C-alpha cells in the first residue's frame, strides 16, 4: 500500500501483478484519490478514509508513505542525527510540533530532512505494522539526476505540484541548487525560474530548462520563458515512462509515477 500525503491532498494506491497462462505477468495500479474535507486535519481525514475507502479496506501490514512537507537538504558530511530536529525547526518554525525524519541520498551525497504531523503518524502506526515514510520528492530528485547526464549542456529542472515548484540543478553527484517556491500564478513561476537561472549563471543560448508536473498555464509560461531562454522543454510522462502501467492512471502526481517506475 502506498499513501501519498500532499498539501491538503490524500491518495491511496497499490501495484498488482497478474500471472498469465504463458508464464508472463501484467501489472496494473489501483489509484484512489481521496476528497479531503477542508477545515479538518489530514490525520482526521485519514481516519475517516479508513472507514470509507475500498482500497484501504484491503488487508496490508506494510505501507509506504510519500509526504510533501518542507525539506532541509544537508550534505552527508555535515549531517548529525542528534541535531537534525533542532536544525529543521530553526529552518521551518511552523513545524515545531511535527516528528522530524530523514532520508539519505547516497548517490547525491545529501540527506533530506523533513517532517510529518505527529497525529498523522499515530494514525499510520495504529493501522500498519511496518510504516516507511519518505519525502515525496525523493524519487523525483533521483530520476532527474539520472536525466541530467544526458547530453553535455547544464540543465535546470522545475517540478510543479500543488501550487509550488521545486527548482533543481545538479553538479555531478551533488545538488547545485535545490529549493521550493510558492507559485500561485504563472507569473510567479516565470520569476523564480529566471531568477535561479541567472543566479546559477546558466547560458541563455546553450543550457537547458526542463519542466515537469502540473504547470500553471503551460502554453503561456513556456512561451514567456522562450523569450529569454533558447532551450525550454516540457517533460512528457508518456515519453519518460513509455509502456508503464502508470500511464493508464489519470491524475497521478509525477512523483508517485516516478516512484512506481523508478523506485525510491
C-alpha positions as CSV (number, residue, x, y, z in Angstrom):
1,X,0.0,0.0,0.0
2,X,1.2,3.5,-0.9
3,X,-0.3,6.6,0.7
4,X,0.6,10.0,-0.7
5,X,0.1,13.0,1.6
6,X,0.2,16.3,-0.2
7,X,-0.6,19.9,0.7
8,X,-4.3,19.2,1.5
9,X,-4.5,16.1,-0.6
10,X,-4.6,12.4,0.0
11,X,-4.4,9.4,-2.3
12,X,-4.0,5.6,-2.0
13,X,-2.5,3.2,-4.5
14,X,-1.3,-0.3,-4.9
15,X,0.6,-2.2,-7.6
16,X,-1.0,-5.5,-8.5
17,X,0.6,-8.2,-10.7
18,X,-1.4,-10.8,-12.5
19,X,0.3,-14.1,-13.7
20,X,-0.7,-15.1,-17.3
21,X,-1.1,-18.7,-18.6
22,X,2.1,-18.3,-20.7
23,X,4.1,-17.6,-17.6
24,X,4.4,-13.8,-18.1
25,X,2.8,-11.2,-15.8
26,X,1.0,-8.0,-16.3
27,X,1.0,-5.1,-13.8
28,X,-1.8,-2.7,-13.0
29,X,-2.0,0.1,-10.5
30,X,-5.1,0.8,-8.5
31,X,-5.2,4.5,-7.6
32,X,-7.8,6.2,-5.4
33,X,-7.7,9.9,-4.7
34,X,-9.5,10.9,-1.6
35,X,-11.6,14.1,-1.3
36,X,-10.2,15.9,1.7
37,X,-12.6,17.8,3.8
38,X,-11.5,21.4,4.3
39,X,-11.2,22.7,7.9
40,X,-10.3,19.2,9.1
41,X,-6.8,17.9,9.7
42,X,-5.2,15.4,7.3
43,X,-4.9,13.0,10.3
44,X,-8.7,13.2,10.8
45,X,-9.3,12.8,7.1
46,X,-7.2,9.7,7.0
47,X,-9.1,8.2,10.0
48,X,-12.3,8.8,8.1
49,X,-10.8,7.3,4.9
50,X,-10.1,4.0,6.7
51,X,-13.8,3.8,7.2
52,X,-14.9,4.6,3.7
53,X,-12.1,3.7,1.3
54,X,-12.3,0.4,-0.6
55,X,-8.6,0.3,-1.2
56,X,-7.7,0.9,2.5
57,X,-10.1,-1.8,3.4
58,X,-7.8,-4.4,2.0
59,X,-5.6,-6.1,4.5
60,X,-2.0,-4.8,4.4
61,X,0.6,-4.8,7.2
62,X,3.1,-2.6,5.3
63,X,2.6,0.9,4.0
64,X,4.8,3.3,2.1
65,X,4.0,7.0,2.8
66,X,5.0,9.8,0.4
67,X,4.7,13.1,2.2
68,X,5.1,16.5,0.8
69,X,6.4,18.7,3.6
70,X,9.3,21.3,3.5
71,X,12.8,19.7,3.2
72,X,16.1,20.8,4.7
73,X,18.8,19.4,2.5
74,X,22.1,18.7,4.3
75,X,25.4,17.5,2.9
76,X,26.2,14.0,4.1
77,X,29.4,15.1,5.7
78,X,27.6,17.7,7.8
79,X,24.6,15.7,8.8
80,X,24.2,14.8,12.5
81,X,21.1,12.9,13.5
82,X,21.2,14.2,17.1
83,X,20.8,17.8,16.0
84,X,18.7,17.4,12.9
85,X,15.4,18.2,14.6
86,X,16.7,21.4,16.1
87,X,18.1,22.5,12.7
88,X,14.9,21.6,10.9
89,X,12.7,23.5,13.3
90,X,15.1,26.5,13.1
91,X,14.6,26.5,9.3
92,X,10.9,25.9,9.5
93,X,9.5,27.2,12.8
94,X,5.9,26.3,11.9
95,X,6.8,22.6,12.1
96,X,7.8,22.6,15.8
97,X,5.1,20.1,16.7
98,X,6.0,17.6,14.0
99,X,8.1,14.5,14.1
100,X,11.3,15.1,12.2
101,X,12.6,12.3,9.9
102,X,15.2,12.0,7.2
103,X,16.1,10.1,4.0
104,X,19.7,9.5,2.9
105,X,20.5,10.1,-0.8
106,X,23.9,8.4,-1.1
107,X,24.1,8.9,-4.9
108,X,23.7,12.7,-4.3
109,X,25.8,12.9,-1.1
110,X,22.9,14.5,0.7
111,X,20.4,13.9,3.5
112,X,16.8,15.1,3.1
113,X,15.4,16.2,6.5
114,X,11.6,16.6,6.5
115,X,8.7,16.2,8.9
116,X,5.3,14.5,9.5
117,X,2.5,15.6,11.7
118,X,2.5,13.6,14.9
119,X,-1.2,12.9,14.8
120,X,-0.9,11.7,11.2
121,X,2.0,9.4,12.1
122,X,-0.1,8.0,15.0
123,X,-2.9,7.1,12.7
124,X,-0.5,5.3,10.4
125,X,1.2,3.4,13.3
126,X,-2.2,2.3,14.5
127,X,-3.2,0.7,11.2
128,X,0.1,-0.7,10.0
129,X,2.9,-2.8,11.5
130,X,5.5,-1.5,9.1
131,X,5.4,2.2,8.1
132,X,8.0,3.5,5.7
133,X,7.9,7.3,5.3
134,X,9.8,9.1,2.5
135,X,9.8,12.6,1.1
136,X,7.5,12.8,-1.9
137,X,10.4,14.5,-3.8
138,X,12.9,11.6,-3.3
139,X,12.1,9.6,-6.4
140,X,12.0,12.9,-8.5
141,X,15.4,14.0,-7.3
142,X,17.0,10.7,-8.2
143,X,15.2,10.4,-11.6
144,X,16.1,13.9,-12.7
145,X,19.6,13.4,-11.5
146,X,19.9,10.4,-13.9
147,X,18.4,12.6,-16.7
148,X,21.0,15.3,-16.0
149,X,23.7,13.1,-17.5
150,X,22.1,13.1,-21.0
151,X,23.9,15.5,-23.3
152,X,26.7,17.9,-22.4
153,X,24.8,21.0,-21.5
154,X,23.9,22.2,-18.0
155,X,20.3,21.7,-17.0
156,X,17.8,23.3,-14.6
157,X,14.7,21.4,-13.6
158,X,11.3,22.7,-12.4
159,X,8.8,20.2,-10.9
160,X,5.4,21.8,-10.4
161,X,2.9,20.3,-7.9
162,X,0.2,21.7,-5.6
163,X,0.8,25.4,-6.3
164,X,4.6,25.2,-5.8
165,X,7.7,24.5,-7.9
166,X,10.8,22.7,-6.9
167,X,13.8,24.1,-8.8
168,X,16.7,21.7,-9.0
169,X,20.1,21.6,-10.6
170,X,23.0,19.1,-10.2
171,X,26.7,19.2,-10.4
172,X,27.9,15.6,-11.0
173,X,26.9,13.7,-7.8
174,X,25.7,16.7,-5.8
175,X,22.9,19.2,-5.7
176,X,24.0,22.5,-7.2
177,X,20.6,24.0,-6.3
178,X,17.5,22.7,-4.6
179,X,14.7,24.9,-3.3
180,X,10.9,25.1,-3.4
181,X,8.9,28.2,-4.2
182,X,5.2,29.0,-3.9
183,X,3.7,29.7,-7.4
184,X,0.0,30.6,-7.2
185,X,0.2,32.3,-10.5
186,X,2.3,31.5,-13.7
187,X,4.0,34.9,-13.3
188,X,5.5,33.7,-10.0
189,X,6.8,30.6,-11.8
190,X,8.4,32.7,-14.5
191,X,10.1,35.0,-12.0
192,X,11.6,32.2,-9.8
193,X,12.8,30.1,-12.7
194,X,14.5,33.0,-14.4
195,X,15.9,34.3,-11.1
196,X,17.5,30.9,-10.3
197,X,18.7,30.6,-13.9
198,X,20.5,34.0,-13.5
199,X,21.8,33.1,-10.0
200,X,23.5,30.0,-11.4
201,X,24.9,31.9,-14.4
202,X,23.5,29.5,-16.9
203,X,23.9,30.1,-20.6
204,X,20.7,31.5,-22.3
205,X,21.7,30.1,-25.7
206,X,23.0,26.6,-24.9
207,X,21.9,25.4,-21.4
208,X,18.5,23.7,-20.9
209,X,15.4,24.3,-18.8
210,X,13.2,21.2,-18.3
211,X,9.7,21.5,-16.7
212,X,7.5,18.7,-15.5
213,X,4.3,18.2,-13.5
214,X,1.2,20.4,-13.2
215,X,2.4,23.5,-15.0
216,X,0.2,26.6,-14.4
217,X,-0.9,27.9,-17.9
218,X,1.7,25.7,-19.6
219,X,1.5,27.4,-23.0
220,X,1.8,30.9,-21.7
221,X,4.6,30.0,-19.3
222,X,6.7,28.2,-21.9
223,X,6.2,31.0,-24.5
224,X,7.3,33.6,-22.0
225,X,10.4,31.5,-20.9
226,X,11.4,31.1,-24.6
227,X,11.6,34.9,-24.9
228,X,14.7,34.7,-22.6
229,X,15.9,31.1,-22.9
230,X,16.5,29.3,-26.2
231,X,16.1,25.7,-24.9
232,X,12.9,25.1,-22.8
233,X,11.4,21.7,-22.7
234,X,8.4,20.1,-21.0
235,X,8.9,16.5,-19.9
236,X,6.1,14.3,-21.1
237,X,5.5,11.2,-18.8
238,X,4.2,9.3,-21.8
239,X,7.7,9.5,-23.3
240,X,9.6,9.4,-20.0
241,X,7.7,6.2,-18.8
242,X,6.8,4.5,-22.0
243,X,4.7,1.4,-21.7
244,X,4.4,1.7,-17.9
245,X,1.1,1.0,-16.2
246,X,1.3,4.4,-14.5
247,X,0.3,5.9,-17.9
248,X,-3.1,4.2,-17.5
249,X,-3.9,6.2,-14.3
250,X,-5.4,9.6,-14.7
251,X,-4.5,12.3,-12.2
252,X,-1.5,10.6,-10.6
253,X,1.2,13.1,-9.5
254,X,4.6,12.8,-11.3
255,X,6.4,12.0,-8.0
256,X,4.2,9.0,-7.4
257,X,4.5,7.9,-11.1
258,X,8.3,8.1,-10.7
259,X,8.2,6.0,-7.5
260,X,6.4,3.2,-9.3
261,X,8.6,3.3,-12.4
262,X,12.0,4.1,-11.0
263,X,11.7,3.2,-7.3
264,X,12.7,5.4,-4.4
